[in-house]
Each structure stands twice: as C-alpha cells, then as structure tokens.
Amino acid sequence: MILKDRESIREFLKENGIRDLPGLQQVIKQMTGVLIEEILEAERDEFLGYHRYQRKDEKKGNSRNGYSQKRVRSSFGEIELKIPRDRKGEFEPKLIGKYQKDISQIEDSVISMYAKGMTVREIQDHLQQIYGMDLSPQSISNITDRILPVIEEWRNRPLQEIYTMLFIDGIQYKVREDGRIKSKALYSVIGINLEGKKEILGLWIMEREDAKGWLRVLGDLKNRGVREILIITSDDLPGIEEAIRAVYPDAEYQGCVVHLIRNSLKYVSYKDRKEFVRDMKEIYKAPNEEGALAALQRLEEKWGERYPLAVKVWQRGFDRIRTMYRFTPEIRRLIYTTNMIESYHGQLRKVTGNRRVFPNDESVIKLVGLVSMQIERRWAKSKVRSWNMILAQLAIHFQDRLEGYLWNGREFTQKT
C-alpha cells in the first residue's frame, strides 16, 4: 500500500486499528519482521538453487524443511522471526547469524545501500567489512528483487483526474540485451496537481525516444485516470506535439526556452555573447507575444548577418514557446523551462552514475523506481511556491475546463 496523501494514511491507520504512537510502532515492527523474513527466503532460494515455486534440482538432494522460531532485538523492540531451514541442515542465513540476537544495525542496510546507488558488488564488500556477512552477488540481487512488486504497484497506480502542468523528458541508459549493449530511452513525467504538489507520474523504458513512445506514455496516463492536463512543457522532443494532440488535444503546449538559449549560443562567438544574451532576453522577457516578435525582429536585424544560425534557432523555435505569453508572470516562470524535470534527472544520475551498463531493462526500473519513490516522498512535504495565487490565475484562464472541480475550503474535489 502506497501512502501518498493524508486520506491514504487515515485509511491505513483505520484498517490497522492504530490510535496512538505505540500502536504505530507495533505495526512498523510487524512490517519489519515481514521484510526480514522475505530476505531470509531469498537467501534460502539462493542456497538451494531454485525458487519457491520452481522445480528443485534433484541432483542436489536438498529441499526446504519449514521454519524455526527465533526472537531477536530490533529498533522497534523484540521481533519473532521464522528462520528458513533445509532438509540437510546445511543452510545458515547470512543476514542473521546463527547466534545473532540483535539486528537493529542491519535491518535497513541492503535496501538503503541499493537506493543510494551502490552496486551489488559494493554492497557485498560493505556487508563483509562492516557486519562480517558473506552474501553472494546473486543473493543480494534476489533480495533487491523483492522490492519489484512495490515499484510496479507505484508505477501503475491510479492517478488524479486532472493535473495543472506536466513536465516530460527522456534520459538515456546503456542496457545489455541479446549479448549487445544498447542505448535505451527512459521516459519520465512530472505532474503538478491541484494542490500544488509535484508527483512522478510514471517511468517507461523503450528502444528509442519518438512519437510512438510518447503516444504510449500519454495513453498510459489516460488509462490510469488522467482526464485533463492544462499545460505540458517539454524540450523539442521527437514527435511530442503530435502525441499530445492525439491524446490530450485541449492541453496547451509550451516548449523549453532555456534549450533555445543554449542552442543559439552555440553559434555565437564568446566575445559577443554578453551583448547577444542581452538582446535575446528581450524576446523571452517580453510582456506579450507582440513585444516578443518585435524583439525577435530586432535580433535578426542586428545579428542576422553575423550569426544567422543563432537567429534561426529563435525563428524556427518561436512557435513552440509562444504559449507562455498568454499567461501571467507567475505561471510563465513555471512553464517556460524544463528545469524541474532536469533537476529530477540530475538526482537520478547521482545514483546511477557508477553503472556504465545495466544488465537488463528490469534493473533500470528497479533502481530508478526506488530512487524516484524516495524523491516523491520528499516532495510530498511541500508545494510550489505562491501556489494559491497561481491556482487562482489558472482557475480564471481555464474556467471552462475547471468547471467540474469545486473549492471546498481545503482542496479541489470533482463535482458529483
């Protein structure tokens, strides 16, 4: 169960009969026990060489033999654990040693190290040096695989019916497939809901970044419940505008101004950059579209002969950025750049940077999904600055499309 808002938390507390802090600690202790038992199961799977529902290797002549009970001390008090056994009595768990009674220092180790970007080999070395545990790389992979169902639940969760803004982009990862190393595109989407909070709406990994891929991404959002998107911001991604028109034809599309600035400056000599930037700023800082077009004309007259390619970047890209001139400065500051999603990708690169090649698509989703869930939990504590003012402005600009949502004093709810 993913607790992503106050209503979900209230439901969780109600279902588990939690009324006070001791009650909460008791539930956390039970959940910790379940997680540890799952890790121990993964260890036994690795030792026996087959999973619970797979046919065992008859040559080994060994198999599962139930469980023994063991009481250990943890950060939340004593926990009763079921320790897996084998027929021959040869299996000894590495996570919890035979005579170990205190697990308070290691119960979060494997998952937290993995979430920080440590490779399986690095986790193996760390556990050996700090705790004296000798887990094989396959055992650690099996342990981290246990979080895949949680990640899949998060990736496919139902979404809210309306998002004010979407920021979309792709990031490339090297993945081994069929004995070859391929560059694959990880599609990602950040949405701002009506409460002004950011959400990572999904992760998709595909062969390439194109219109077909973005059509699948936006179609998936619609299938998961997103009926309305007011504004979508992106870089000049392949096929993005066609995909948006096909799935969300009423959404306003805004291209990234920062990418236009970067692309144009590639063609400008360093000695002229300061002056060129000053003239270029008059385009995207203009109060309205007419003022922006006039500034673009002045840029062409002044620099067109010396730097024709730099000026053409703006002439060709102006149609993609003209949407922002219809909005107030507060809204414009949010939608004119993809910095929000680029910052998120920067956080991913900090964790994935030491992995030159991923062994498969699943390993990309496993690590990026785990990190993304942690980032989203941090975002849940705050909302976009000056959101009440921005929301009031959006309510006026998109009055017809927001008609089905009413302000009840705390949040927007769909009219029934």
N, C-alpha and C positions, 0 to 999 in steps of 0.2 A: 504493500500500500504506500503510495507516494503522498506525503503530507505537504501539499503545495500552497495551501491557503488556510485561513482560520477556520472555515467551515469544515474542511477535511480533518483538521486537528480536533475540533469539537466532536466530530463523528467518531474519530479514533478513541478519544477519551471515553466517550459514552459506551462504545462497543466493548471496551475493556474494563469498564467499571472503575475508571481512575478518577478519584476525587481529591487526592492530596499528593504531596511530593513522595512520601513513602510508597504509595501505590504506583506512581510513575517509575520509581527506581526498581520496583519489583518486576514490572513489565519489561524494562530495559534489560534487567538481569536475565529474564527468560529468553529474550531475543538474542542476547549474547551467547547463552548456552546453546541455542539452536545453531547459530553461526559456527561456533567451535565444533559442534558435532558434525556439521556439514564438511568442515575442513578435515576432520579425522576420517570421515568417509572417503574423501578424495585421496587421503594418504593410503588407506587400505586398498582402494581401487588400483593405485599405482603399484603397490606391493604385489598384489595378486595378478596384475596384468590385464584385468578386464573390468568393465563397469558393472554396476548392479544388475542391469537388465540385458547384459550381453552373455553369450555362452562362454563359460570358462575354458581355459586352456587345459585339456585333460592331461597333458604331459607333465604339468607341474604337480598334479595330485594334491592340490591345496584348494581350499574354498573358505567362504565366510562361515563363522560359527557364533553368530549372535553378538551379544554385548555383555560387558561387565560394568558395574556401577562404580563411580569414583566421585568423591566430594573434593572440590578444590576451592581455594580462596581467589576472589577476583575483586576488581574495583567496586563492584556493587554488592559485595558480600559473598557468602558461600554459594556455590552452584553445584547441583547434582548433574553429572555428565554420564552419558552412555559411551563407553570406550569400546570400539570395534575389536573383535577377536577373529582369529583364523583357526582352522582345524588343527594345524600342526603346532600352534602356539609360538610361531616364529615372528609374527608381526608385532613391532614395537613402534608406537606413534612417535614422531619427531617433534611435533608441536607441543605435546605434553609428555614429558619423560615418564618412565615407569614409576619413579618415586617422587615426582614433582607434585607439590601440593599448592603452589602459588602461581597463578597465571596472570596476575594483574599487570605485569610489564610487557607481555607479548600478545595480548588478546587482539590488539588493533594493528599489529606490526605489518603483516603481509599485505593487507588491503591498502593501508595508508602509504606504504612504500611504493606500491604499484601505482597508486593515484598520483604520486609525486614524480612519476616518470622513470623510476628505476627499472632497469631491465631485469628479466628473470635471473640472469647470471649475477647481477649486482645484488639482488635480494638474497640469493643463495649465499653469496660471500658475507653479506651483512649478518644474516641469521647465524652463520657459523662463527663469526668473530665476536658478536655480542652475546648470543644466547647458547652457543655451542650446539646448535641444531644443524643436522646434515640432511637437508631436503634436496632432492634431485630437481633439476630444471623442469622435468615433466610434472613432478608433484606440485611445484609452485604454479605451473600453467593450469593444472587441474583445479587448484584452489581458486585462482583468479577467474576461471571459467564459471565458478558458482555464482558470480555476480551478473552473468549474461542475461538471465531471465529478468532481473530487476531493470537492467538497462533497456531491454526490449520492451518491457512494460512502460517505461518512461518515454521511449521513442514513439510508441504507438498510442499514447494516452489520448483521451478525448480533449479537444481544445475549446476555448471560448468561442462564442459565435461571432464576435467582432473584435478586430484589432485596429487601433488607430493608425499605426505605422508598422511597416515591415522593412527590415534591412537584410538583403540577401547577397551572398557571395560564395565563392568556392575556394578551396585550398587543396593543393596537390600533395599526394603522398606516394612514395615508392612502395610497391607491393609485389611480392613474389607470386607468380601464377604460372602453372604448367612449366616449371623449370626456367622461366624468364622473369626479368624484373620489369614491371610496367609502372608507368606514372598514371595514377587514378585520381579522379576528382571527388572530393568530399564536399557535398553541398550542405550549406548551413543557413538557417533562417532565425533571425531575432525579431520578436514582435513586442510592441508596447501596447498593453491592454488599456481598458478604460480607467483603470485605477492608476495609470502612470507607471506601472511596474514592467520591467523587462523580463521576457521569457525566451528561452531557446526552444523553438517550436519543433525542431527535428534535425536529424542527421541522415544523409543519404550518400552512399558511395557508389559511383558509377564509372564506366570506362572513360568517359570524356565529359567536358562541360559544353552543352549545346542546348538548342531549343527543345529537343525531345526530353532531355534530362530535366530542364526547368518545368516543362509541362507536367512531368511525373511528380515533381516536388509540389507544385501548386495544386495539382489534382489530389495529392495525398492530404494536404491541408484541408481541402474542401471536404473530403471524405471523413475527416476526423472532426468535422463540425464547424469549420470557419466559413461563415456565410458572407461576411462583409470585411473588406480591407479598404481603408480610406486612402492611404498613401503608401507607395512602395518605392524605396530608394535602393539603387544599385550602381555599380560601375557599369561600363559599356560591355556587359556580358553577352556572349554569343546567344542570339535568339531570345533574349529575356523579354523584350517588348511584345513579341509575337505570343509568347507563352502567357503573359499577363492578360493580353487582350482576349485570349481563348478561354481563360478560366475566371478571371475577375475583370470583366470589361469596364466596370464602373470605377475601378481603382485609378487614382492619379499616379502617374509615373514620374519620378524625379531622378535624373542622372547625377552622378557624383561630381561636384565642381572641383574638388581637390585633385581628382585624376586629370581633369582638363588642364589645371595649372601645372601639374608635374609634366604632362605630355608636351605642353607648349614650351616649357623652359628647356627641354632637351635640345631645342633648336636655336637657343639664344646664347650669344657669347657672354661669358662671365662678366665682362666689363659693362655690359648693357642691362644686366639682369635687374638691378635695383630700380632703374627707371622703367623697364618693361613691366615689372611687377606692379609698380605704382599705377601705370596706365591700365593694366589688366584688372586691377582691383576695382576700378570704376565700373566694370561690367557686372561682376557678381555682387557688388555692394550697392548697385543702383536701386532706388526706391520702387521702381516698377519696370515692366518689360520695355516700354518706350525708351526710358532712360538707358537701359542696358543695351538696346540696339544702337542708340546714338553713340554710346561709349565704344561699342564694337566697331562702328564705322570710323571713329577717330583712331582706334588702334590700327585699323587697316591702312588709313591714310598716312599715319606716322611711321609704321613699321613694316608695312606690306612689301615694300621693295627690298628692304634689308633682310627681313626674316619672314618670307612668305609661308613657310611650313608652320611656323609658330602661330601665325594669324589664322591659317586654315584650320588648325585644331579647334579654335573657337568658332569659326564659321560653320564647320561641319557638326560641331557638338552642341550648338546653341539650342536646337530644337529639344534636345534631351534634358536641358536644365531650365527651360522657360517656365515650368510648372511652379517653381518656388516664388516667382514674382507675384503670384496670386494670393500669397499668404502673408501674415504679419511677421515681423522680425523674430518673435519668439518661436513660431513654428518653423520659419525658414532656417534658423540656427540648428534645428534638429534634423531636417531632411536634406540639407544641401550637401552632406558628406556621408560617406560610409564609415567614418572613423569608429562608430560604435561597434560594428562587426569586425573591423580590422583590429581593434583593441582585443576583442574576444579571441580572434585568431592568433594574436600575439601571445596570449596566455596559453593557448594550446601548444604553440611552438616551443615555449619554455619547457613543457613537459615531454613533448615528442621529439625534441631536437636531437637527442642522443640515439635515436632509432633511424638509422640510414635507410633500412628496408624492413617493412613489416612482413611477417611470414604469410599472411592471408588477409582478406577483407575483414573477417571477423575480429582479428586482433586490432585493426584500426578502430572499429566501432567500440570495442571493449574499452580501450584506453581513453579515446576521445569522449566516449559517452560518460565514463566515470568522472572525468575531469569536468565535463560540461554540467553534470548534475550538481557537483560541488559549487561551481561558479553560479549556477542559477539559485542555489540556496542562499548564497551571499547577497545576490540581487534582491531577494525577497524582503530584505530588511529595509529597503529604501525605494524611493520612486524618483522619477525625472524631476529635476529642479523646476520650480514655478509651474507645476503641473496643473493646478487649479485654474490658473489664468489660461494656459494652453488649451485645456479641455473646454473652457467657456468659448474660446475662439473657434475651436473645431465644431462645437455644437451649433454655432451660427453659420459657419461655412458649409457644413454638411447637414443642415437641418432636416432635409427630407430623408436622408439615409439613417439618421439617428432617431427618427421619429418613433421607432419601436422600442426605444430604451428610455427609461424614466429615472430621474434622480430621486432616491428615497431618503436622502439625508446623509448617506454613508457611501453608497456605491451605485453604479448603474445596474439595473436589472431589466431583463427582457419583459416587455409588456405581455400579459397573458390574456 
